């Protein structure tokens, strides 16, 4: 869901209703669809109570409709609230939380998720983190992924970095059930198709709903940074 940055109860309520409709639609299609939300759409910018209430409502909606539920991660000021809100829902149904490799706290958050049966969706990070050094973030991503692989805990890896995709495929070896590769719609078309045909678990992030300007801006900025560094995403 691309709706973001609700600043009033009216805006968060509108986003809540749009999300409920989306979850019900996903439930009608049944197999193979998860629903992801952004905390800023549900009121975290102005009220933790508003956010927690809306999140709980959507989580129940997803569970009742048989739809796996995912919580995306946004800027650093909201990470603690987002992590705690996910842990509070743990055990109530399928739940995934995005964690950002560029944050110093991520090792601790991964441990909390592992102990609470919350699935990790590991990303590099698209906001402002504790480091913006490309190589350092790659190293952190490998470290965090390695922790999950060594523990034998399934997770999602959301990256278009060719080096990381190749490394992940090598590291999991024959244990393909440990990892889901998640790609953005409109990117990695050749890679996602080829990997799915080869038996890998592959997911595609499909933007849904109103808004989307901020999402498009982050994606464009990501591609511009790669170009500046002389790099390219997986084809």
NULUM-402763 format. One line per 8 residues: number of its first residue (from 1); for each residue z, x, y of N, C-alpha, C. Coordinates in steps of 0.001 Angstrom, whole numbers, plus 524288, in hexadecimal, padded with zeros to 5 digits. Example, Ala and Ser with C-alpha at 12.3 -4.5 7.8 and 13.67 -1.06 7.14 Angstrom:
! residues 2
1> 81E78:83386:7E9C6:81E78:8300C:7EE6C:81E78:83390:7F31C ~ 81BA8:83232:7F736:81BE4:83566:7FBDC:81EBE:83264:8001E
This chain:
! residues 235
1> 80000:80353:7FB5A:80000:80000:80000:80000:80375:804D5 ~ 7FC41:802C0:80857:7FBCB:80650:80CBE:7FEBC:80485:8119E ~ 800E7:7FFBE:81195:803F0:7FE06:8161A:8087C:801C4:81701 ~ 80947:80352:81BF7:80D5D:80716:81D43:80FC6:805B6:8228B ~ 8145B:807FB:8238B:816B4:8082E:828BF:8181C:802D7:82B11 ~ 81A5F:7FF63:827E1:81C87:7FA8C:82A00:82125:7FBE1:82D89 ~ 82138:7F9AE:83233:8254C:7FAF7:83604:828BE:7F650:83777 ~ 827B0:7F1E4:8353C:82AD7:7ED3D:83632:82B90:7EA4C:83111
9> 82F98:7E6F5:830B9:8303D:7E3CA:82BFB:82B7B:7E068:82AD8 ~ 828EA:7DE90:82EF1:82449:7DB50:82E27:81FEA:7DE6E:82B7D ~ 81F2B:7E343:82D3F:81B16:7E67E:82AED:81C59:7E7E9:82546 ~ 82145:7E923:82430:822B2:7EA87:81ED2:82268:7E5C2:81B43 ~ 823BE:7E129:81D5B:8235B:7DC60:81A3C:81D9F:7DB41:818E8 ~ 81A36:7DC1C:81CB5:814A5:7DB51:81BB1:812BC:7DF0D:8176D ~ 8145B:7E3F8:817CF:812D8:7E7C8:813D3:8150F:7E641:80E7F ~ 819DD:7E44D:80E7C:81C50:7E29C:80995:81902:7DE6D:806ED
17> 81749:7DA8D:809E9:81430:7D656:807A6:80EE9:7D847:805BD ~ 80C87:7DBDC:808AF:80786:7DE1D:80704:8083A:7E130:801E6 ~ 80C84:7E40D:8018D:80D9B:7E710:7FCD5:80E8D:7E374:7F825 ~ 8115A:7DF3B:7F8F7:8125F:7DB97:7F4AA:80D4A:7D948:7F2A1 ~ 809C6:7D80A:7F62F:804AA:7D604:7F496:801B8:7DA17:7F162 ~ 801D6:7DF06:7F338:7FF30:7E334:7F068:80161:7E40B:7EAFC ~ 80683:7E3CD:7EA80:808FE:7E47F:7E563:8076B:7E020:7E1AD ~ 8074F:7DB5A:7E39D:805C1:7D700:7E044:80018:7D78B:7DE80
25> 7FCBB:7D950:7E206:7F747:7DA42:7E08F:7F6EE:7DE7C:7DC5E ~ 7FA04:7E2A3:7DD04:7FA0A:7E6D1:7D91C:7FC05:7E4C8:7D3DE ~ 7FFE3:7E161:7D410:80202:7DF2B:7CF41:7FE09:7DBDB:7CC5C ~ 7FAB1:7D91F:7CF38:7F6A8:7D5E5:7CCC2:7F29D:7D947:7C9F6 ~ 7F1A3:7DE00:7CC22:7EDEC:7E18E:7C9AE:7F05B:7E478:7C519 ~ 7F591:7E469:7C4FA:7F8A2:7E69B:7C0B4:7F828:7EC7A:7C023 ~ 7F5E0:7EE49:7BBE0:7F66F:7F3B0:7BA26:7F3F9:7F7AA:7BDDD ~ 7F6CB:7FC06:7BEA9:7F47B:80081:7C14C:7F52A:800B8:7C724
33> 7F824:7FD20:7C977:7F8CC:7FD1A:7CF26:7FE8E:7FDA4:7D084 ~ 7FFB7:80151:7D3F7:804F1:801CD:7D642:8047C:80081:7DC0A ~ 808DE:7FF4F:7DE87:808D8:7FDE2:7E410:80C71:8018D:7E711 ~ 80A4D:8040E:7EB19:80D3C:807E4:7EE2A:80E51:805D5:7F3A3 ~ 8130C:806DC:7F593:81472:8051F:7FAE3:81624:809CC:7FE27 ~ 815B0:80924:80340:817B0:80CFA:806F7:81C94:80ABB:80992 ~ 820EC:80D96:8097C:825C3:80B8D:80BC4:8252F:809C4:81174 ~ 821EF:80C73:8147B:8217C:80B00:81A03:81F27:80593:81AB4
41> 81C62:80395:816C6:81A4A:7FE4D:81725:81E87:7FA33:81681 ~ 822E2:7FBBE:8140F:826F6:7F7FB:812A0:82BC5:7F840:81612 ~ 82B82:7FB3B:81A68:82FBE:7FB0A:81E2A:83331:7FFCC:81E8F ~ 8320D:80402:81BB1:8357A:80891:81BC5:835AE:80B1F:82128 ~ 831CC:80A25:82475:831C3:80C75:829AD:83610:80A46:82D2E ~ 837BA:8057C:82C2B:83B8B:80313:82FBA:84072:80100:82D0A ~ 84068:80077:827CF:84506:7FE66:82526:844F4:7FFCD:81F67 ~ 848D1:802DB:81DB4:84924:8042A:8182C:84A4A:7FF57:814E3
49> 84D5E:7FBB1:81707:84E8B:7F6E5:8142B:849AE:7F38E:8137B ~ 84691:7F328:817A2:841AE:7F037:81750:83E25:7F292:81327 ~ 83DAD:7F7B4:8135A:83A69:7FA6E:80F8D:83C5C:7F991:809FD ~ 8416C:7FA4E:80925:8439A:7F9CD:803E4:842D1:7F44F:801B7 ~ 84384:7F061:804F6:842CB:7EB01:8033E:83D24:7E9D7:801D9 ~ 8398D:7EB89:8052D:833FF:7EAA9:8041F:83238:7ED9E:7FF44 ~ 83428:7F268:7FEB5:832B3:7F58E:7FA21:8348E:7F2F3:7F51A ~ 83958:7F11C:7F517:83B83:7EE8E:7F07F:83857:7E9AE:7EF14
57> 836C6:7E6C0:7F30F:8339B:7E211:7F224:82E71:7E372:7EF8D ~ 82BDF:7E78A:7F182:826DD:7E91B:7EF46:82776:7EB57:7E9CA ~ 82BAD:7EE2B:7E8ED:82C9D:7F062:7E3BD:82D48:7EC0C:7DFBB ~ 8302C:7E800:7E11F:830D0:7E384:7DD96:82B9D:7E0C8:7DCB5 ~ 82897:7E046:7E0ED:82376:7DDC6:7E07B:81FFF:7E0CA:7DCA9 ~ 8200D:7E5F6:7DD33:81CE1:7E936:7D9BD:81EB8:7E8B6:7D413 ~ 823D1:7E8E9:7D345:825F2:7E875:7CDF9:82488:7E32D:7CB95 ~ 824FF:7DF00:7CE9A:823DE:7D9CC:7CC98:81E1A:7D909:7CB56
65> 81AC8:7DC1C:7CDE8:81527:7DBAC:7CCFD:81310:7DFED:7C965 ~ 8169E:7E322:7C73F:81502:7E736:7C3A2:811D8:7EB89:7C61F ~ 81300:7ECBA:7CB19:8100D:7F0AC:7CE00:81386:7F571:7CF02 ~ 81213:7FA18:7CD26:8151D:7FED1:7CE69:81565:7FF95:7D44E ~ 819E6:80142:7D637:81AF8:80176:7DBD3:81BA2:8071B:7DD94 ~ 81935:8087D:7E1F4:81989:80DCA:7E3F6:81B3F:80DC4:7E9B0 ~ 81E71:81198:7EB16:8202D:81241:7F082:81DD4:8174F:7F28E ~ 81AB3:816F1:7F69B:81859:81B90:7F8F1:81C67:81E3A:7FC6C
73> 81B5D:8231A:7FDC5:81EE7:825FE:8012D:81C2D:8270D:8065C ~ 81F2F:826B9:80A97:81CF4:82780:80FCA:81F94:82C27:81278 ~ 8209B:82BB5:8178E:822A6:83015:81A7F:82838:8319A:81906 ~ 8299C:83672:81A49:82EB2:838A8:818D1:83367:83560:81A6D ~ 8336E:832CE:81F0C:8380D:82FC7:82088:83965:82B54:81CCA ~ 8359A:829C0:8198E:83679:82536:8162A:836EF:826AF:8106A ~ 836E7:82BB8:80F3D:836F0:82D5C:809C9:83BFF:82BD5:80709 ~ 84067:82CDE:80976:8456F:82BB0:806F3:845E9:825DD:805CC
81> 844AF:82292:80999:844F8:81CEC:808C2:84149:81B36:8046E ~ 83CA1:81D6A:80466:838C4:81BF4:80075:83A86:81D8D:7FAFF ~ 83C8E:8224E:7FA7E:83E6F:8240F:7F55D:842F0:820A5:7F37D ~ 846B4:81FAD:7F6E2:84B3A:81C95:7F54F:849B2:81703:7F3EF ~ 845EB:814E0:7F6B1:8443A:80F88:7F580:841A2:80F4A:7F025 ~ 83EC9:81362:7EEB7:83C5F:81390:7E98B:84083:81409:7E54E ~ 84445:81776:7E61C:84868:8182C:7E239:84B95:81334:7E17E ~ 84C30:8102E:7E5AD:84F27:80B4B:7E558:84C5A:80745:7E1EE
89> 8472E:807B0:7E18B:84426:80403:7DE62:84345:805F2:7D8D5 ~ 844A3:80AD1:7D7C9:8437E:80D4A:7D2C2:845AA:80A12:7CE39 ~ 8427F:8098F:7CA32:8441E:806BA:7C591:842A4:8010C:7C58F ~ 840D7:7FF17:7CA04:83F7E:7F98C:7CA63:839E1:7F854:7C906 ~ 836C5:7FC4F:7C7D7:8314A:7FB8E:7C69A:82E5B:80098:7C799 ~ 82955:800BE:7C63B:82639:8057C:7C71E:8261D:806ED:7CCE6 ~ 827B0:80BC4:7CE1B:8282D:80D61:7D38C:82691:8130E:7D42B ~ 8232E:81407:7D7F5:8215E:81949:7D92C:82299:81A81:7DEDE
97> 82433:81F53:7DFEE:82567:82116:7E536:82245:825F7:7E66D ~ 81F8C:825FB:7EAD7:81CB2:82AA1:7EC89:82079:82E9A:7EECA ~ 82008:83380:7ED1B:82336:837C7:7EF28:81F94:83C1B:7F110 ~ 820FE:83E6E:7F586:81D8A:84217:7F841:81F19:847BE:7F73F ~ 81B58:84ACB:7F563:81C71:8503B:7F401:81DFA:85381:7F8AF ~ 81C63:85201:7FD69:81D78:85548:801FC:822F9:854B0:80430 ~ 82641:85180:801B4:82BA4:850D6:8037B:82F63:85433:80052 ~ 8333E:8567A:802F5:83714:859CF:80050:83A6B:856C1:7FC6A
105> 83B22:851CC:7FD54:83EB5:84E9E:7FA33:83C3F:84C89:7F52C ~ 8374D:84D7F:7F44C:8348B:84ACA:7F015:8369F:84C0E:7EAA9 ~ 8385A:850E0:7E9BE:83A9C:85222:7E49E:83F37:84E8F:7E363 ~ 84280:84DB6:7E742:8470E:84A4B:7E685:8455B:8449F:7E58F ~ 84165:842E3:7E864:83F95:83D82:7E7BE:83CF5:83CB6:7E273 ~ 83A36:840A4:7E094:837E6:84041:7DB61:83C26:83FBC:7D741 ~ 84054:842BA:7D7C4:844B4:8425A:7D416:84707:83CDD:7D424 ~ 847AA:83AA8:7D8C7:849D0:8355E:7D939:84647:83169:7D68F
113> 84132:831FB:7D74D:83D7D:82E66:7D4CB:83D91:82F01:7CEE1 ~ 83DC8:833D9:7CD0E:83DF8:834D2:7C770:842D0:83257:7C502 ~ 84720:832A0:7C7B4:84C09:8307A:7C5B9:84C4A:82A8F:7C61A ~ 848C6:82844:7C930:848F1:8229E:7CA1F:8443C:81FBE:7C7E6 ~ 840E8:8227F:7C505:83C3D:82029:7C2A8:83878:81DF8:7C6B2 ~ 83837:82093:7CB39:83443:81F56:7CF2C:82FC9:8232E:7CE7E ~ 82B0B:82142:7CDDB:8268B:824A5:7CD25:82524:82751:7D243 ~ 823ED:82C4F:7D204:8227F:82F52:7D6AD:81C95:82F52:7D754
121> 81AEB:82E44:7DC11:81579:82F17:7DDA1:81582:833CF:7E144 ~ 81400:83840:7DF44:81468:83D1C:7E22F:80FA4:83DD9:7E5AB ~ 810B3:83E9D:7EABB:80C97:83F7F:7EE96:80DDE:8446D:7F1AA ~ 80A02:84686:7F45E:80B16:84AED:7F7DB:80E03:8490F:7FCAE ~ 80C3E:844BB:7FEF6:80E8F:8429F:803BD:80A90:84251:80811 ~ 80A68:83DD2:80AC3:80678:83CF0:80ECF:808D2:83C3F:81435 ~ 80DE8:83D33:814BB:8107F:83CA4:819CA:8125A:84212:81B7E ~ 816A3:84275:81E37:818BE:84789:81FCE:81D26:848F6:81C1C
129> 81C80:84D5E:81950:8206D:84EF5:81587:82370:853B9:81736 ~ 8262D:85627:81393:82946:85ACF:814BB:825F0:85FBE:814C4 ~ 8213C:85F60:812CB:81D7B:863A8:8131F:8180A:86157:81375 ~ 8149D:86410:81643:80F2A:8625D:81661:80B8F:86696:8143C ~ 80DE1:86A8B:811AD:80AC0:86EBB:80F65:80840:86CD3:80A51 ~ 80326:86D1A:80A0F:8003B:86AE3:805B6:801EE:86D46:8007B ~ 8023A:87271:80043:8039A:87515:7FB68:8092C:873DE:7F9B9 ~ 80CC5:873A5:7FD7F:81234:87259:7FC40:8129F:86CE1:7F9F8
137> 80FB6:8693C:7FC34:80FDB:863DF:7FA39:80D93:863A4:7F4BD ~ 8096D:8668A:7F3C1:80750:866DD:7EE77:80B75:868D3:7EAA2 ~ 80E33:86CF6:7EC21:81233:86F38:7E8BB:8168C:86B4E:7E7A7 ~ 8181C:8687F:7EBB0:81C33:86491:7EAF1:81A4D:8602F:7E75C ~ 81575:85E98:7E809:81342:85A7F:7E4B8:8136C:85C3C:7DEFF ~ 811C5:86107:7DDFD:811E4:86311:7D8A0:81775:86330:7D686 ~ 81B2E:864DF:7D9BF:8209C:8652E:7D812:822AB:85FC4:7D68A ~ 821B5:85BE1:7D9E2:823AE:856A4:7D8D3:820FE:8543F:7D411
145> 81BDE:854EF:7D3B8:8190A:852EE:7CF2F:81AF0:8559D:7CA3E ~ 81BE9:85AB2:7CA9B:81DD6:85D96:7C61F:82312:85B9A:7C437 ~ 82670:85A0C:7C7D6:82B83:857D7:7C668:82AD2:852EF:7C320 ~ 82756:84F82:7C4CF:8266D:84A99:7C20C:823CD:84B83:7BCC2 ~ 82011:84F1D:7BCB2:81D57:85047:7B7C9:82119:8529F:7B3C9 ~ 82459:85651:7B58E:82816:858D4:7B203:82BFB:854F1:7AFC3 ~ 82D4E:85103:7B2EE:83102:84D0A:7B127:82E5E:848DF:7ADC9 ~ 82934:848FE:7AD83:82663:84518:7AA6F:82688:83FB4:7ACCD
153> 826D4:83F73:7B202:82739:83A77:7B4BF:821FF:8391C:7B74F ~ 81FA9:834AC:7B5F7:81AAD:83329:7B844:81B0E:8328B:7BE32 ~ 816EA:8340E:7C0E4:816BE:83393:7C692:81121:83301:7C850 ~ 8108A:831B6:7CD45:80B66:83145:7CFAF:80A95:835DB:7D359 ~ 80605:8383C:7D326:804AB:83C8E:7D6A7:8004D:83ABB:7DA36 ~ 80180:83A34:7DF33:7FDB3:83849:7E2FD:7FBD1:83CDA:7E650 ~ 7F795:83F47:7E4A2:7F576:843B7:7E782:7EFA3:84422:7E68F ~ 7ECD7:84601:7EA8C:7E73E:84716:7EA10:7E639:84CFA:7EA23
161> 7EA58:85001:7E99C:7E9F5:855AE:7E9C8:7E7C4:857AE:7E494 ~ 7E311:85A06:7E490:7E0BE:85BCB:7DFA1:7E436:85F96:7DCA6 ~ 7E6EF:86315:7DF74:7EA4F:866D9:7DCD6:7EECD:86422:7DA0A ~ 7F118:8603F:7DC92:7F579:85D7C:7DA34:7F3B6:859F8:7D5BA ~ 7EF47:8576D:7D658:7ED46:85420:7D21E:7EC3F:8576E:7CD41 ~ 7E9B9:85BED:7CDE3:7E8B7:85F60:7C969:7EDCB:8615D:7C70D ~ 7F17C:862D2:7CA5B:7F685:864CC:7C874:7F96F:8609A:7C55E ~ 7F979:85BD4:7C75F:7FC2B:85790:7C4BA:7F9BD:85677:7BF61
169> 7F4A6:85670:7BF22:7F205:85568:7BA2A:7F367:859A4:7B62D ~ 7F3C6:85E62:7B7EE:7F52E:862AC:7B468:7FAE2:86241:7B2B9 ~ 7FE52:86101:7B664:803ED:860F7:7B544:80579:85CB1:7B16D ~ 80336:8581C:7B1DA:804BE:853E3:7AE4F:80251:8548E:7A8F0 ~ 7FE0D:85799:7A89D:7FBA9:85899:7A390:7FA38:853A1:7A0AF ~ 7FC35:85324:79BED:7FB07:84E84:798BE:7FE77:849D9:79A10 ~ 80247:84A90:79D82:805EE:84652:79ECE:803F6:84338:7A38A ~ 7FF69:84105:7A2F2:7FCEA:83E4C:7A74D:7FFE3:83974:7A90D
177> 8030C:8375B:7A595:8060A:832B5:7A6EF:80A20:833CE:7AB1C ~ 80B20:838C9:7AC48:80F18:83A1F:7B029:80D37:83952:7B5C0 ~ 80823:838F2:7B690:8063F:8391D:7BBE9:80209:8350B:7BCFB ~ 8026A:832CA:7C197:7FE53:82F6F:7C3B6:7FC31:83223:7C892 ~ 7F722:832E9:7C8C2:7F4AA:8352A:7CD5E:7F322:830BC:7D113 ~ 7F516:83103:7D5E1:7F420:82CDB:7D9A8:7F0B1:82EE0:7DE12 ~ 7EC65:82C27:7DF04:7E8AC:82DAF:7E30C:7E7DE:8293B:7E6EE ~ 7E624:82A97:7EBA0:7E500:826B7:7EF9C:7DF96:82462:7EEC6
185> 7DF09:81F7B:7F00B:7D9E8:81CF8:7EFD3:7D63A:81FB3:7F3A4 ~ 7D184:820DD:7F1DD:7CDAF:82367:7F531:7CDAA:8294B:7F4DB ~ 7D179:82B8D:7F215:7D1A4:8312C:7F132:7D1C4:83234:7EB4A ~ 7D012:836DB:7E9D8:7D06C:838A1:7E463:7CDA2:83502:7E093 ~ 7C95A:832A2:7E242:7C6B4:82EDD:7DEE8:7C4D8:8315D:7D9CB ~ 7C280:835EC:7DA22:7C0A9:8388D:7D55C:7C548:83A22:7D1EB ~ 7C94C:83C58:7D45E:7CDCF:83E48:7D163:7D0A8:839DF:7CE9C ~ 7D1BB:835A8:7D158:7D4C4:8316E:7CEEF:7D1B4:82EDD:7CA79
193> 7CCA1:82E57:7CB2D:7C971:82BF6:7C70F:7C93B:82F78:7C23A ~ 7C85B:83485:7C32F:7C7FF:83837:7BED1:7CD30:838B6:7BBF1 ~ 7D183:838E1:7BEDD:7D699:83969:7BC59:7D803:8348F:7B932 ~ 7D6D1:82FF9:7BB4B:7D7E6:82B25:7B86E:7D4B9:82AFF:7B361 ~ 7CFD8:82CA2:7B3B6:7CC7E:82CB5:7AF0F:7CE76:8309C:7AB04 ~ 7D136:8349A:7ACE3:7D342:838A7:7A968:7D8A7:83746:7A73E ~ 7DA8E:832A9:7A88C:7DF76:830E1:7A648:7E44E:831B1:7A98D ~ 7E3C4:8338D:7AE66:7E848:83432:7B1CE:7E9D4:82EFC:7B438
201> 7EED1:82E62:7B575:7F0A3:829D4:7B857:7EF47:82A90:7BE16 ~ 7EC0B:8271E:7C020:7EA2F:827A3:7C57F:7EB22:8228A:7C871 ~ 7ED31:82300:7CD37:7EE10:81E80:7D092:7EB35:81F4B:7D5BA ~ 7E9B5:81AFF:7D825:7E726:81B2F:7DD3C:7EA4C:81803:7E121 ~ 7EB98:81A65:7E595:7EE88:817C9:7E9B2:7EAB4:814B1:7ED09 ~ 7EB3A:80F7B:7ECF7:7E79A:80C15:7EFBF:7EA75:80977:7F447 ~ 7E92A:80AC2:7F925:7EBB8:8083E:7FDA3:7EAD3:80256:7FD82 ~ 7EEEE:7FF79:7FEDD:7EEAB:7F9C7:7FEB7:7F164:7F791:80387
209> 7EF32:7F381:805D1:7F1D9:7F0C1:809FD:7F031:7F273:80F6A ~ 7F2CA:7F051:81372:7F151:7F158:818E0:7F2F5:7F6D5:81AA0 ~ 7F0D0:7F870:81F0A:7F22C:7FD90:82136:7EF17:801D2:81E8C ~ 7F168:80664:81E1F:7EEE3:80AAE:81B6F:7ED51:80F2D:81EE5 ~ 7EDE1:80E92:82416:7EC36:812C2:8279B:7EF3F:817C6:826AC ~ 7F457:8174C:825E9:7F790:81BEC:82502:7F618:81E86:81FD8 ~ 7F509:81B5F:81BE9:7F362:81D69:816CF:7EE4A:8207C:8175E ~ 7EA91:81E3F:81A23:7E589:820D8:81AEE:7E63D:825E7:81DF6
217> 7E9AB:825C9:821EC:7EAA3:82A77:82516:7ECE3:82ED2:821BA ~ 7F0A5:82DA6:81E4A:7F302:831AF:81AF6:7EF05:833EA:81726 ~ 7EBC5:83092:8150B:7E7C4:8326B:8116D:7E3D0:835EA:81435 ~ 7E22A:8345A:818DE:7DE6F:83783:81BDE:7E0D2:83CC5:81D47 ~ 7E5C0:83CC0:81EE5:7E867:84197:82051:7E8D4:84534:81B90 ~ 7E9FB:84309:8170C:7EA50:8461F:8123C:7E528:848E6:81124 ~ 7E0D6:84617:8118E:7DBBA:8486A:8108F:7DA59:84C86:814A9 ~ 7DC02:84B9E:81983:7DB02:84F78:81DA4:7DE11:8547C:81CB4
225> 7E2E7:853FE:81AE2:7E618:8589C:819B1:7E3A0:85BBB:81545 ~ 7E1E1:85905:81142:7DF54:85BBD:80CEB:7DA84:85EB5:80ECF ~ 7D772:85C43:81221:7D2BD:85ECF:8142A:7D424:8639A:81752 ~ 7D849:8632B:81A82:7DA0D:8678A:81DAE:7DBC3:86C24:81A41 ~ 7DE25:86AE0:815CD:7E00C:86EEF:8122A:7DBC8:870FA:80E89 ~ 7D716:86ED2:80F1E:7D2D3:8706F:80BB1:7D35D:86E4E:80634 ~ 7D5DD:869D4:805B7:7D6BF:8676C:800A1:7D425:8620F:80073 ~ 7D413:85FC8:7FBD7:7D1D6:85A95:7FB1D:7D4DE:857C4:7F6DB
233> 7D523:8528D:7F712:7D7BE:84FA4:7F2DD:7D469:84FB6:7EDF5 ~ 7D6B6:84E00:7E9A4:7D3A8:84D98:7E4D9:7CF11:849EC:7E5D2 ~ 7CAA2:84B01:7E36C:7C5F0:847D4:7E471:7C653:84257:7E21C
